[in-house]
Amino acid sequence: MADLTPTPDRPGLHVSKPSPNTPATGSAVCHCGATATATGDSQVKTLVEGYTANHGAAHNRTGR
């Protein structure tokens, strides 16, 4: 399986939760240089919401 972890050369968002009993993990890298990681279901949810609202495709909507 390919490594789906985002990097500065391949920005994006990656979330993993291998089983219902395992805490979620997430990482994000934006083309603007911002990076973040999170562990735990609620922290990963917050990471996804923040990335979606402020990075990635959000830059295309605001022109930043």
N, C-alpha and C positions, 0 to 999 in steps of 0.2 A: 504494500500500500504506500502511496506517495505521502511525503511529509506535508501536511497542510498548515503547519505553523506559519503565520505571516512573518515577513521580513521586510526590511526597507526596500529591497528589490521587488518583493511581492507583497504589497500592503493588503490588509484585509482583516477579517475577524474570524477566529476559530474557537469553537466551543466543543467540549467533550464531556460526556457523562456515560461512561462505559456500562454502568448498571444502576438500577434504582437506589441501591444502597451506597453508592460511591458519590462523594461530592463532585459537583461540576467543576471544571477548570476552563478558563478562557484566556485568550490573549488577543491583542489588537495592535496593529501598526497602521498608521495613516501615512499617506504620501506627504503630509505636511511635517512629518517627523515625530508626531505624538505616538507614544507607546503606553500600553497598560496591560497588566495581568490581574487575574482574580481567581480565587479558590473559594468554593462554597456556592450553593445554589443562589442565594440572595445576592451575593457579591457579583456573581457572573451575570445575573439579570441586570444589575445596575450597570455593569460594564457594557453590555449589549445596548441598553437604552442610551447611555452616554455616547457611545460610538455612533449609533444610528442618528442621534440628534445633532451631533457636533462634528463628526468626521466622516470619512468615506464618501458616500454619495451626497451627504449634506453639503460638502464643499461645492459640488456642482450646482446645487440649488441657490447658494448664496454668492457664488463667484469668488469665494475666499481661497 
